Amino acid sequence: MKASPIFTHLAAAAVITMVIGLVYVAVQQNYRGGANEIQAQVATEISNRLQKNQSIEKLWPDDTIELTRSLRLFIELYDANKQPVATTALLNGSIPEIPHGVMEIARINNENRITWMPQSDVRMAMVVQHVNSPHAAYVAVGRSLKEVEMLEHNLLQMVFICWIMCIGVIIIHFVIAQFLQKKQ
């Protein structure tokens, strides 16, 4: 039994869609997973120094940033009551406070990696670590996701254009095959 050309072409379109979807998801997850690398390194270094009662001044930025305008890394220390004790960031002129549940999960698992959106135009990749230190109980390190989101947007456009081109080739092949079949 000969398969209908339409089913063959639909199967090809489905395979192309799945492969391109897999490429998108793999690259997007790589972008987003990489967005936490620097925060994890800094949080771990600060946590280790705090537990050894060593100075963290070399790791602490000299100035405070405004989260609505900056892409830079920021650090916050919280006490055992989940209250901020030191920060290098402000959100609309006030000290930003991550939700207590985020710190609770960090206490249970020693670390919590999250995307934090304190307001609609601010999204942060955050790493929060629990630390046993008289100076702080939690170290939170974050940075803006604007650059990663721009990469993801560009990736989506490229993948969509590629998908359209592949589907276009399948449609053109189908039309030509139908035309040639009718000529026979």
Buried (B, 14 or more C-beta within 10 A) or exposed (E): EEEEEEEBBEEBBEEBEEEBEEBBEEBBEEBBEEBBEBBBEBBBBBBBBBEEEEEBEEEEEEEEBBBBEBEBBBBBBBBEEBEBEBBBBBBEEEEBBBEEEBBBBBBEEEBBBBBBEBEEEBBBBBBBBBBEBEBBBBBBBBBBBBEBBEBBEEBEEBBEEBBEEBBEEBEEBBEEEEEEEEEE
